[in-house]
């Protein structure tokens, strides 16, 4: 019986050629031409002034939080329905998250966020403060879940009104962009103060591990690059005037990334085809539906979210194990972060939809090399 994985890399381009070239040149670590090329290629694709290659998406988020001014004894607003890597850097900075609900896009509910800022916080000369703790709100991090996008128009209006920096976790949304509205043509990660991307093995393009950071202010991007390379004030004599990090991507990873980026739009076309192939059948099955993307964006169709209604013959976990028996790999959406042991005592606000989504969603196979026959096999067991 054929095994159908959830999401695996697609290496059908120049990956071997570029990686071997890096090896033969002897540049395999955190220096080399492919790092510069990958940064330039990503920057050109996203239409940004600069991009900074990092060790991981988590490293990019951590740098963004440092540069956004996230400090000890402040709060960062974050979604509870996300991968924990979006939230852990808050703790790295000594701050505490306040968890927000999600809506049917799977992304942060900006209507509830507005209510929280208006009703639970107060403006002072020094910034916006959470009334219950007296601590400053130092940033908001929103996550573009599975290639969908947060309502960035509404979020950025709140950011301007309350003077709170925003970080876009676009680790799952490389290639998603707005088709209409104020940000028409703007890619996920390029709208707020900072944008962060991931190239983990299951992402739409991969460098094995690795990430990328972009910033609205090019000086912030340059500072991120400086911090990511151990903050060398004088590279020749190894002078360090502040704390830096070993957050730079390797040349081998970047070589892989250059080859992957060349194929990104093709990957998206395949994932779009398979998404609608799934959707046409699933939406006719009583008790099942495939979660939709916003109508005003071109998503990258990274992950497909199967929503399992109460009336369906199997619940989420039963479905997962049933498909596993037939060699079809699936994955439940993450458990909510505020329920995780390190975050149980953190504040939450009006959580409701996130609980429902967490119980009902199962991710089904979505690799960019998934064939039409593979999708038909998956569909035959639903």
C-alpha positions in Angstrom: 0.0 0.0 0.0 1.4 3.4 -1.0 2.5 5.7 1.8 1.3 9.3 1.4 3.1 11.7 3.7 1.7 15.0 5.1 4.3 17.4 3.7 7.8 16.6 2.4 10.4 18.6 0.4 10.4 18.8 -3.4 13.9 18.7 -4.8 13.5 18.7 -8.5 15.5 21.8 -9.4 19.1 23.0 -9.0 19.4 21.9 -5.4 22.3 19.4 -5.9 24.1 21.6 -8.4 24.1 24.6 -6.0 24.9 22.7 -2.9 27.8 20.8 -4.6 29.1 24.2 -5.9 29.1 25.5 -2.3 30.9 22.4 -1.1 33.5 22.5 -3.8 34.1 26.2 -3.1 34.8 25.4 0.5 32.2 27.9 1.8 29.8 25.8 3.9 29.3 27.7 7.1 27.9 31.2 7.9 29.7 33.0 5.1 29.6 32.6 1.3 28.0 33.9 -1.9 24.8 31.8 -1.7 23.8 33.5 1.5 24.0 36.9 -0.2 22.3 35.6 -3.3 19.4 34.0 -1.3 18.9 37.2 0.7 18.9 39.3 -2.6 16.5 36.8 -4.3 14.1 36.8 -1.4 14.2 40.6 -1.2 13.5 40.9 -4.9 10.6 38.4 -4.7 9.0 40.1 -1.7 9.8 43.7 -3.1 11.6 44.7 0.1 14.8 46.7 0.5 16.7 44.0 2.4 16.3 40.5 3.8 18.4 38.9 6.5 19.0 35.1 6.4 18.7 33.5 9.8 19.3 30.1 11.4 15.6 29.5 11.8 12.2 31.2 11.7 12.3 31.3 15.5 15.6 33.1 15.4 14.1 35.7 13.0 11.1 36.2 15.4 13.5 36.6 18.4 15.5 39.3 16.6 12.3 41.0 15.5 11.2 41.2 19.1 14.5 42.6 20.3 14.4 45.3 17.7 10.7 46.0 18.3 11.6 46.9 21.9 10.2 43.8 23.7 11.7 44.0 27.2 11.5 42.3 30.5 8.2 42.9 32.4 6.3 43.9 29.3 3.5 42.1 27.5 3.3 40.9 23.9 -0.1 40.1 22.4 -0.1 36.8 20.6 -2.6 34.2 19.3 -3.1 31.0 21.3 -3.8 29.0 18.1 -0.3 28.7 16.6 2.9 26.8 16.8 4.7 27.5 20.0 7.8 28.9 18.2 5.8 32.1 17.6 5.4 32.6 21.3 8.6 31.3 22.9 10.7 34.3 21.8 8.5 36.5 24.0 9.8 34.6 27.0 13.4 34.8 25.6 13.0 38.6 26.0 11.7 38.3 29.6 8.2 39.4 28.6 4.8 37.7 29.0 2.2 36.9 26.4 -1.4 37.8 26.5 -3.3 35.4 24.3 -6.0 36.3 21.8 -8.7 34.3 20.0 -8.7 33.3 16.4 -11.5 33.6 13.8 -12.5 31.4 10.9 -9.4 32.4 9.0 -7.5 30.6 11.7 -5.6 33.9 12.2 -5.9 36.4 15.1 -9.4 37.9 15.6 -8.7 41.6 15.1 -12.2 42.5 16.3 -11.5 41.0 19.7 -8.1 42.5 19.7 -9.6 46.0 19.2 -12.0 45.3 22.1 -9.1 44.3 24.3 -7.0 47.3 23.5 -10.0 49.6 24.1 -11.5 48.0 27.2 -8.6 46.3 29.0 -5.7 48.8 28.4 -5.0 52.5 29.1 -2.9 55.0 27.3 -0.1 56.8 29.1 2.8 59.0 27.9 5.1 55.9 28.0 2.8 53.8 25.9 -0.2 51.4 26.2 -0.5 49.5 29.5 -2.5 46.4 30.5 -4.7 47.6 33.4 -4.7 44.3 35.3 -0.9 44.1 35.6 0.3 47.7 35.0 2.7 46.4 32.4 3.3 48.0 29.0 2.2 46.3 25.8 5.4 46.3 23.9 4.4 44.4 20.7 1.8 42.4 18.8 2.8 39.2 16.9 0.3 37.9 14.4 0.6 34.6 12.6 -0.5 34.0 9.0 -1.7 30.5 9.6 -1.2 27.8 6.9 -0.8 30.4 4.2 -3.9 32.4 5.1 -3.5 36.0 6.1 -4.5 38.1 9.1 -6.7 41.2 8.5 -3.7 43.4 8.2 -5.7 46.6 7.2 -7.5 46.5 10.6 -4.4 45.4 12.5 -2.2 48.2 11.2 -4.8 50.8 12.0 -4.7 49.6 15.6 -1.0 49.6 15.5 -0.9 53.2 14.4 -3.7 54.3 16.9 -2.1 52.7 19.9 1.6 53.0 18.8 2.4 49.3 19.2 4.9 47.7 16.8 3.6 44.6 14.9 5.6 41.5 14.0 4.2 39.3 11.2 5.0 35.6 11.6 4.8 34.7 8.0 6.7 31.4 8.5 3.9 29.5 6.8 2.9 32.2 4.3 5.8 32.8 1.9 4.2 33.8 -1.4 0.8 34.8 0.0 -0.2 38.4 -0.9 -3.2 40.7 -1.0 -5.2 41.0 -4.2 -7.2 44.0 -3.2 -7.5 46.8 -0.6 -5.0 49.1 0.9 -2.2 46.5 0.7 -2.9 45.2 -2.8 0.2 43.4 -4.1 1.9 43.3 -0.6 3.2 40.0 0.5 2.7 38.4 3.9 5.5 39.6 6.1 6.1 42.9 4.3 3.3 45.0 5.8 4.1 45.4 9.5 7.3 46.6 11.2 8.9 43.1 10.9 8.2 40.0 8.9 9.6 36.5 9.6 9.9 33.4 7.4 10.8 29.8 8.0 12.4 27.3 5.6 12.0 24.2 7.8 11.7 20.8 6.0 7.9 20.9 5.8 7.6 24.5 4.6 6.7 25.4 1.0 10.4 25.9 0.3 13.1 24.5 2.5 16.7 25.0 3.4 16.6 22.1 5.8 16.4 24.6 8.6 16.7 28.3 8.4 14.6 31.5 8.3 14.5 35.1 7.0 13.7 38.5 8.5 12.6 41.6 6.7 11.8 45.0 8.2 9.9 48.1 7.2 13.0 50.2 8.2 16.2 49.1 6.5 18.2 50.3 9.4 16.4 47.7 11.6 17.2 45.0 9.0 20.8 46.0 9.1 20.8 45.9 12.9 19.2 42.4 12.7 22.1 41.2 10.5 24.6 42.7 12.9 23.0 41.0 15.9 22.7 37.7 14.0 26.5 37.5 13.5 27.5 37.9 17.2 27.3 41.7 17.0 30.9 42.3 15.8 31.5 46.1 16.1 35.0 45.5 14.6 35.1 42.3 12.5 38.9 42.3 12.1 39.8 42.7 15.8 36.7 41.0 17.2 35.3 43.9 19.2 31.8 43.4 20.6 29.9 46.3 22.2 26.6 44.4 22.8 25.2 40.9 23.0 24.9 39.1 19.7 23.6 35.8 18.6 24.7 32.9 16.4 21.7 33.3 14.2 23.2 33.3 10.7 22.2 30.9 8.0 24.9 28.7 6.5 26.0 28.9 2.9 24.9 25.2 2.3 21.4 26.0 3.5 21.3 29.2 1.4 22.4 27.2 -1.7 19.4 24.9 -1.2 17.2 27.9 -0.7 18.2 29.6 -4.0 17.2 26.5 -5.9 14.0 26.2 -4.0 13.0 29.8 -4.5 13.3 29.4 -8.3 10.5 26.9 -8.0 8.2 28.6 -5.5 5.5 29.8 -7.9 5.3 26.3 -9.5 5.0 24.8 -6.1 2.1 27.2 -5.3 0.3 26.3 -8.6 0.5 22.6 -7.8 -0.8 23.2 -4.2 -3.6 25.3 -5.5 -4.6 22.6 -8.0 -4.7 20.0 -5.3 -6.5 22.2 -2.8 -9.4 22.6 -5.2 -9.3 19.0 -6.2 -9.8 18.1 -2.5 -12.4 20.8 -2.0 -14.6 19.9 -4.9 -15.2 16.4 -3.3 -14.9 17.2 0.4 -17.5 19.9 0.3 -20.0 17.4 -0.9 -19.4 15.0 2.0 -21.9 15.6 4.9 -20.0 16.5 8.0 -16.7 17.6 6.3 -15.5 20.8 4.8 -12.1 22.2 3.7 -11.3 25.5 5.4 -11.2 28.4 3.0 -8.7 31.1 2.4 -9.5 34.8 2.5 -11.1 36.0 -0.8 -8.9 39.1 -1.0 -5.6 37.2 -1.0 -3.6 34.9 -3.2 -2.6 32.3 -0.7 0.3 30.0 -1.0 -2.0 27.0 -0.1 0.7 25.7 2.3 -1.5 23.5 4.5 -5.0 22.1 3.9 -7.3 22.2 6.9 -10.0 19.6 7.0 -12.8 20.7 9.4 -14.7 17.7 10.9 -18.2 18.5 12.1 -19.8 16.9 15.1 -22.2 14.9 12.9 -19.4 13.2 10.9 -19.0 9.5 11.5 -15.5 10.0 13.1 -14.1 12.6 15.3 -10.7 14.2 14.6 -8.5 11.7 16.4 -10.5 8.7 15.0 -10.1 10.1 11.5 -6.3 10.6 12.1 -5.8 7.0 13.2 -8.1 5.6 10.5 -6.1 7.3 7.8 -2.8 6.2 9.4 -4.0 2.6 9.1 -4.2 3.3 5.3 -0.7 4.8 5.2 -2.0 8.4 4.9 -0.2 10.8 7.2 -2.2 13.6 8.8 -1.7 16.1 11.7 -3.9 17.7 14.2 -3.7 21.4 14.5 -1.6 22.5 17.5 -2.9 22.4 21.1 -3.6 25.9 22.3 -0.5 27.6 23.7 -2.2 29.0 26.9 -2.9 25.3 27.9 0.8 24.4 27.6 2.7 24.1 30.9 5.0 27.1 30.5 2.1 29.4 29.7 -0.8 28.2 31.9 -0.6 31.3 34.2 -0.7 33.8 31.3 -3.6 36.1 30.6 -6.1 35.3 27.9 -8.9 37.3 26.4 -12.4 36.1 25.3 -11.2 32.8 23.9 -13.9 30.8 22.2 -13.3 30.0 18.5 -9.8 28.8 19.1 -11.1 25.9 21.2 -13.5 24.9 18.5 -10.9 25.0 15.8 -8.4 23.1 17.9 -10.9 20.2 18.4 -12.1 20.0 14.8 -9.2 20.5 12.4 -7.0 17.9 10.8 -4.3 18.7 8.3 -4.3 16.4 5.3 -1.5 15.6 2.7 -0.4 18.7 0.9 3.2 18.3 -0.5 4.0 20.2 -3.6 4.9 16.9 -5.3 1.5 15.3 -4.3 0.0 13.8 -7.5 -3.6 13.9 -8.5 -3.7 10.1 -7.9 -2.5 10.7 -4.4 -5.3 13.2 -3.7 -7.8 10.7 -5.1 -6.5 8.0 -2.7 -6.9 10.3 0.3 -10.4 11.3 -0.8 -11.4 7.6 -1.2 -11.0 7.1 2.6 -13.1 10.2 3.7 
